[in-house]
C-alpha cells in the first residue's frame, strides 16, 4: 500500500513546520532547544491535525538522535520493554508516544524510573488536556507545550505546498477550490491534504473543480463560516449570547453549530453555560440541559435540533448568576498562591474529640471552624439576591456568617 500524501508531506525539519510560531518562531522555546542541541521530556497537546507528530519527528531529525515511536494504546508492555533495553544499549533514547493520556499503570511503572534517570527522553502527544488527563507522576517530569490551532492562511500555505508534490503532478486547481478545501478542513491540515489527494485521483483529467469537490464533500464548513469566523469563535458567540439573554442570537449561533454537525461541542458548551452563567439563579437548568443532551443523543440529527433549540431558549431567557464560578475561582486562587494552610486537626481523617457532629445539634448546625487558621475569615461565596433561589441561599449564608463572627470564626 502506498503512503498517503499527508504522510509524504510530513516535515523532516522544524523549518518546514507550518504554524506554531509561539513555539518554533525566532528565539522561541522549541527552536532554541534545537539550536542548543538539548532535548527535555515534554508533552505536546492540542487538536488533531495541527502538527504534534510532525513537530516531534522534526525535532529528533534536526538533532540526529535515536528515537522510537509508540502508541500508548496499541503498543503493549513488551514493546515498551524493548525500547528501554535499546535505550540501555545506546545510553539513552527518545521515545515519541502518541495518545499518552491512555498510558496504563503497567507501562507507567516501567516508564517512570527511566524518565527519572534520564535514560528515556519522552515526547508525548495528546489531544486531551494534560492537566486533567495525564498521570501527575508523568506530568511532573515533562514540560507541557500547547499547540495552537492552525489558521486559515496556514491551511492554504500547506495546500499550496502540497500541489507541488510529485504525486500531484499535472494537477489543475484554482484559488477558489483551494479556499473551499481550506474552509472544509477548518484547522486540520491532515484533513486538507487527504481531501486534496482524493479530489486529484478521482478526476479523469486532473482538473479539480468546485463542483467536483462538492460531489466529494459538500458539508458546510465546520470551523469556518463564509465570513471566516472560526468554529471556536462561534462557540464563544453562542455562550456570550446566552449569557447576555439574547434568545434570537443564541438560536442563530446554535443553528451554525448544528449545521456543522458537531453535537459534542454543543453539549460541552451548554453544560458549562448551565453552571457558569446561570448557576444558582436557576439550579434546575443543569439537569434540564443533561435531559436535552440525552434526548438529542437518542434521536440524532436532524431531530436533535428540537430539544437543543428548546433548552437554549430557556437558557437564554433564564435568570443569570455567576456566583458559582466566582466562588471556586477565588478558592483556587488561594490554593495556587500557596495560601492553603494546614487542615484543623479535628477535621482530619482520624478525627479528635474536639470535632462537633452537626447532626447532634439543633437545626443540624453548630458553630465550628472549618477553614485553616490563616483563612478562617475568608469569604469565597458572594451571594446575589436578584433571584428567588439565591436570595434564599443568601439568607442562610448571612445567618451562618453572623454566628461565625460572634464565635470569632469568621
N, C-alpha and C positions, 0 to 999 in steps of 0.2 A: 504494500500500500504506500502511495506517495504521501509525503508530509503535506499538511495544509499550508496555504500561503501564509497564514498568521504565524506558523512556526518558522517558516523560512525567513520571515521579516523580523524575527526576534533579534534585538540589538546584541552585538557582541562587545560593545564598549559603552560606558556611560555617556560618551559624547553622542551616541546615536539614540539615546532615550528621548522620547517626546514627552514634554511636560515635566512636572515635579521640580520646577525651578527653585522652590524653597528648600530642597534637599540637594539638588545637583547643580544649581547655578554657581556662578563665580564666587569663591570663598564660602560656599555653603558646606554644611557638615559632612555629607557623604562624599562630595568631591574632594574635600580636604583630607578625608581619611585615605582615599586612593592616592592622592598626591603625596601623602606622608607614609604610604605603604604600611598602613596599620589597619587592622580589622578587629572589631569587637563584636561580641554576640549581640544580636538585635532582633527585633520583631517589626516587620513591615505590615501595616494593616490599612485596609481601605476597600472600596467597592471592587467588584470583578472587572477585569479588562482594563485596568489603569496602570499596570506596569510593575506589579510586585515581583513576579518571577523574572521579568526582564531585567529589573534593577539588580536582583540577587545574582543572576548569572553574569551580567555585565561587570559587576564588581569583582567577582572571582576571576573572570577572564582578564580584566585590567591588571589585577595583582599577580596573576600567574600562579595561583595557589591550587593545591589539590582540593577537590570537593566531591561530595556525593549528594545526590538528590533523592529524598524520601518523602513519602506522603504519610502523615500520622495515622491515617485510616487504613489505607490499602497495604502498606508495608508492615510485616509482622515483626515480632521481637527478634527473631533470628536475623532479619535484615539490619536491625539496629546493632546487634552484636557484631556483625561483620564490619560495620562502619567503625565501631570502637576498636576492634582488633587492627583494622587497617590504619587507624589514627595512631595506635601504639607503634606500629611498624614504621610509620613515616614521621613519628614525633609530632603529630598534630594533623588536624583535618578540619575543613569547613563542611558543615552539614547544612544544606539548604532543605528546609522542611515545609511542605505545603500543609494547609489545614491544621496548623499546630494547636488550635483550640480543641481538637479532637484527640489529643495525645492522652492515652490511658495511663493508669498508675504504674503498670509494669515497665512501660517504656520510659516514663518519667524517672522512675527509680534507677534505671540504667543510665539515663542521660545526665541527671543532676551532678553526680560526683565528677564526671568527666568535663562538664561545663565549669564546675568549681575549680578544677585543677588547670583548666585552660587547654586540655588535650583536644577537646571539641570546641570549635567556634561555631555558634549557631546563627543561621539567618532563617528565622521563622516567618511564615506568611499566613495571614488570615483575613477573612472578610468580616470577622466579628470584632467587637470592641475588646481589646486585650485586657483592659482594666476590669472587665466583668467575666471574660471567658477563659482567660489563661490562668493556669495554676500559679498562685503567688510565688512559689519557690522558683519556678521557671522565670516568671516575670521579673523578679528582683535581680536576676542575673543577666538581664538583657536591657538594652536601650530600646525605647519604643519610638517608632517613627510613623507618623500618619501620612499616607499618600492622599493627595487631593484629587478630586475628580478632574478628568481632562475637559478642557474647554472645547467649544465647537470648532475653534480655529486649530486646536491640537489635532482633532479628528481629521479635519481637512488636510492638515500637513501630512499626517500619516497616509491618507488615501493618495495624495499626490506623489508621495514616495513609492507607494505600492504599485501604481500604474506603470512605473519604470522598471519593475521587476521582470526578468526574462520570462517567467511563467505567464505573464500577461502581454507578451509581445504582440503587437498589432491591435491592441485594444483601442476602440474609438469611444470616447466618453467625454461629455462636456461638463462645464462647471455646475450647470443646473442639476445634472444627475449626481455629481459628487456631493452637492449640498443636500440632495434628497437622502442619500445614504448616510451622511453625517447626522441629519436630523433623526432618522430612524435609529441610528446607533446610540444617540444620546452621548453618554460619557464612556462607552465601551468600545475601545479601539479594536479589540479582537472581533467583536460582532461586525464592525465596519469592514474589516478585511475579509471575513467569511462571506458577507453578503456580496461584496465586490467580486470575489472569486466565483461564487455561484452564478452571478449575473454574466460574467465573461464566458464561462464554459457552457452556459445554457442558451447562447445565441448561435445563429447559423453563420453570421458574418462578422463576429467580434465587435459589433456595434451595440453598445449598451444605451438604450433609450429610457426615458422616464416611464413610458408605457410598459416596457419590459420589466423594469424594476418593480412597478406596481403589481405586475402579474405574479411576481415572486413574493412580495411583501407589501401590502397596501395598508398595513396597520398604521393609524395615526401616530405621530411622534410621541414617544413615551417621556423622554426627558426634555424635549424642546417643542414649544408650540411655534406657530407661524411668526410670532414676534421675537423668537429666540429665547424666550424665558426658559430657565432650567426647571427640571422636574422638582427640585427642592425649593425653588422659588414659588412654585405653585402650591406645594405643601405649606410653605410659610404663609402665603397669602390666605390659604384655607384656614389655618389656625387663627391668624390675625382677624379675619372676617368674623369668625365665630366669637372670638374674644370681644370684638367690637360690636356684637349684637346686630350685624347686618345680615339678615337672613337671605336676601337675594344674592349678595356677593358670596356668601357661604355655599349656596346651591350652585352658583356659577363655577367656583373652583372645584367643588365636588364633582361636577359634570366633567371637567377637564381630566380629573384623576380617574374617574370611571372610564372615560374614553380611552385612557392609556391601558386599562385592563389590570392595573397594579393594585389589586384589592388589599394586599398585605400592608402597603404603605398607608392606605386609608385607615385600616383597622388600628395600626400602631398610633397614628397621629390622633385619631378620635379618642383612643384610650388615654393618651397624655392630656388632651384638652379637658376631658371629663374631670381630671383631678387637679390639673394645673390652673385652669381658668374658671371652672365652675365650682368644683370642690364642695366646700361646706355650705355654700349658698343653696345647693340642691343636691343633697347626698344620694338621692335615688338615681342620679344620672349615670353613675358608674355601672351599676347592674343593668340599667336600660341599654347602655352602649354595648355591653357584652351580649345582651339578648339580641340586639340588632346585628351584631357581628355573627353570632351563631346562626341567625336566620339567613343572613347573606351567604354564609358558607354552605348551608343546606340547599339553597335554591340556585346559587351561582348566577353569573351574568346571562341574560340581561335583567332577570327579575331582581337581582341583588340591589339594583338601583332603588327599589321601593322601600325596603327597610332602612337603607342608608339615607335616602332623602328624608324620610320621616324623622329619624333620630337627629339628623343635622338641623332640621327646622327647630326641633325642641331645644337642642344645644344652643343655637344662635339666640333664641328668644328667652332662654333661661337666665335667672339672675346669676351674677358672677362673683366669685371670691377667690383671691389668691393667697389666703392666709396659710393654706397647707404648704405650698411651695416656699413661702417666705419663712415659715417656722422651721422647716427641716434644713433649709439653706443656712439659716442663722446658726443652727446647732452644728451643722457640718463645718462652718467657718471656724468655730471654736476648736473642733477636733483637728482640723487641718493646720491650725496655727499653734498647736501644742498646748491648748488651754483646757485639756480634758480633766485633769486632776484625778486623784485616787477615789475609787468607789467606797462609800462608807462601809465599815466592817459588817454592820447588821444587814446589809443588802446583798452580801456575797453569798456564794453557793451554800456554804455551811450554815450561815445564819448565826446570830447570837441572841441572848435573852433580851437585848435592847430593842429588837425588832418588834413593832406593834402590828398585829394582824388586823387590817382594816375591818374585816367582816365581824370582828368581835366588838365593834363599836357602833353606836347609833348612826344610822344613815350610811354604814359601811365606809366611814371616813374618820381618820384620826390625824391630827397634825404631826407630821414627821418629815424630816429632811431626807430627800431622795437624791438631789443633785450633789456632786462633790463640793467640799467646803469652799473652794475658790469660785464656784459658780452658783452658790446657793441663792443668791438674789437675782440670778439671770432670768429674763423673761423672753422666751422664744416665740410663743404664740401670742400674736397681737390681734385680738378679736375685732371683727367688724360687726356692726349692728344693723346693717341695712336690710337683712333678710331674716325671716322668722326663725329658721332653724339656728342660724348662727347667733341670733340675738339671745336665744335660749341658752346656747353654749356660753355666751359671754356672761350671762347672769351667774351661772355655775362657777365659771372661772374667776369672776370677781369675788364671789363669796370665799372661795378657797384661798385666793390671794390675800384677802383681808385677814383670814385666820392665820395664815403663814406669817404675816407681818407681826401680828400680836404675839406669836411664839418665836419671833426673831429668826424665822426661817427664810422669808422672802422679803 
